[in-house]
Amino acid sequence: MSRKEEWVGRCNLHFSRRYPLEDSTFYKSSFNAPFKLMKAFNHKGGRCEIPILHTAGGLVGGDELFLNVKSDKKTSALLTTVAAQKVYGTVGRSKIHPEGVFAKQFCNFTIQSEGDLEWIPQELVLFKDALFEQRMRVKLALNASFLSAEVVRLGRTASGETLGNGSWRSKVQISREMNESRNWEFIDQLELSGDVLTSEHGLSSNPVFGSLIWIAPNQFKAKELDKLLVDCRDLRRNLNGIMSCSALRKGISARYLGESTQQARFWFFKIWSAIRQLRGLSTPSNLRVWPLQENN
């Protein structure tokens, strides 16, 4: 990369409804490079889909991205990305910082009552010796819903590359505002680096890691979520990889570990469809900006 200065990109999105047009979600935005928003699209049921483009072609050490989203009452939105995000290696590349420098992404989501937000980016690819840290904070109202799915490839394995001395860090904090107090729905902190990448009790040299989280509206009953959990586990059938799915207080958490981003996407898409069906919403279709999508 010839660029020497760090790049700080910010994208602010505000979803709202215009009465009496109650079947549609609209948005306002502000952003700077390298962010760019592509044309929005309204799905059946009024869900607003916005593809986000990162125009720089990848992240290098010191780059920071901020995605700030506010969803008003009864809004419905789906955010995705136009292409896989690449993170270039920095360990051992600089005399000033031989230990390398982390590229960082901060995602902040605030979802008001009966709001529904889905964040489903394309995969993240860490090149050899790349350093990447993501922090996601979500604040939900009582009957709001949030779904997030991400897939990470550690090294360009098609070229025989591994993550090497690189590192992927993630911290997720999801809370719900209830009666002027905050209840924690999900807290997760991971670091994939060093011996964890090859250890039998770690990734065991598998290059693909995926995570899906759904926080349900508070009115969902335990028996409904229990059945969903059973269904999601059954959806692993005929797929390759190590897949686990566990119950949250109000929602589910799914993990994928294996060699194939395709298999991770297939399973997450099936879970996503099952969640939509449980909620009585339209069945999701393959995201229109994603290339080379196969039938799953």
Secondary structure, DSSP 4 states (H G I P E B T S, - for coil): ----S--EEEEEEEEEEETTEEEEEEEEEEE-TTEEE---EEPTTSPEEEEEEETTSSB-TT-EEEEEEEE-TT-EEEEEESS-EEE-B-TTS-SS-TT---EEEEEEEEE-TT-EEEE-PPPEEEPTTBEEEEEEEEEE-TT-EEEEEEEEEES-GGGT---TT-EEEEEEEEEEEETTEEEEEEEEEEEEEGGGGT-TTTTTT--EEEEEEEE--TT--HHHHHHHHHHHHHTTTT--SEEEEEEETTEEEEEEEES-HHHHHHHHHHHHHHHHHHHTPPPP---TT-SSPPP-
